[in-house]
C-alpha cells in the first residue's frame, strides 16, 4: 500500500479526481498542483542509488520518468506532433487486447496466446482486417461485424480541445482496457526502455516508449489509471495518478522530464477504490496532454487531426473515436477509407483527401 500523504487532509480525494479529469488547460493543472503538498523541484534531486536522500515524508516529489535523469534525449524522439498521439492510441488498442487475453487466461489457463495482434482481434472481437470491412455484404453476419466494430470504437477515445484565451490545445487519450494498479504505474506506464511485452506476440509494440514523446510537446501531462477489478493479481484496487512536466534545473544543462511520486521507490499517488467509484472512474487508462504543441496551424488542427490520424494509423487493428466537438468521428484508417471508395455512388470521381504538391523533375549528370 502507498503511504497516505497530506492530500487526504487538504482536499477530498473524489472531488480532486473529478477536477483532474475536468482539467482542460495548463492553468487548470497549475491550480490543482497548488492544492498539493509538493516539495519544490530545487529542493529534491533524485539519486538513483539513494532516492530516499532528501525525501520529505508526507510530500510528493518530482522524480525522473523512467527514474533516469538523462531521459530528455529519448523522450524528444518524435519528429511529428501527431506521432505520439498515434502511439498512445496503439497502447490503448493493446490494453483492450490484453484485457481479453488476461480474462481468457483466467478461465482457460491452458489456452495458447494469439499469434499476432490481428489474430487476437479476430479471436476476441470477431473482426476482420478493417480494410476488408467495406467489402462485406448485406447479410446479418456482416451487420453484426459492422456493429461490433462501431461499439469497439467507443472504448478507445481521443479528444481534442482548443482554448481560445490561452490559445493552447489539450489532447486526451482514453481507453477502457486492462489498466494498471496504482503500485505498478511507475514501472509500466511511466517506464522507459523496459518491457512486459516481449513474450506476448498478440501485442503490437515491445518497449512502448513512443507515446512518451508526447511529454516533450506538452506543458503538463496528467496520467490516470485503474486496473480491471478481476485482474488485480493481489494488488490493491484504486486509481494511480500523476503529473509529468519538463524540468530545467538551475545552473545545470541536463533538463529532464519528471512526474510526481509519492514514495522514494517511485510509486505514484493513489486514490482509494471507494473514492474512485465516487468520482465515476472505471477501469482503463487516461493520458491528458495539456498545452500540446502542434507547431503551426492554430485552431485549424481541429479540422486536420482526423485526416492525420487516418494517415498515420493507415490500417489499425481496432477502430477508435475522435472528438473535436460533441459528436465523434470514427477512425478506421485510410486503408479502410480507400477500400470504401468504390462502394459509394458518386456523380464525380472520388478524390483523395491528401494533396501532393508538384514535384520537380530533372536529370542527373553522370
Secondary structure, 3 states (H helix, E strand, C coil): CCCCCCHHHHCCHHHHHHHHHHCCCHHHHHHHHCCCCECCHHHCCCCCCCCCCCCCCCCEEEEEHHHCCCCHHHHCCCCCHHHHHHHHHHHHHHHHHHHHHHHHHHHCCCCCCCCCHHHHHHHHHCCCCHHHHHHCCCCHHHHHHHHHHHHHHCCEEEEEEEECCCCEEEEEEEECCCCCCHHHHHHCCCCCCCCCCCCCCCCCCCCCCHHHHHHHHCCEEEEEEECCHHHCCCCCCCEEEEEEEEECCCCCCCCEEEEEECCCCCCCEEECHHHHHHCCCCCEEEEEEEEECCCCCHHHHHHHHHHHHHHHCCCCCCCEEEECCCCCEEECCHHHHHHCHHHCCCCCCCCCCCCCCCCCCCCCCC
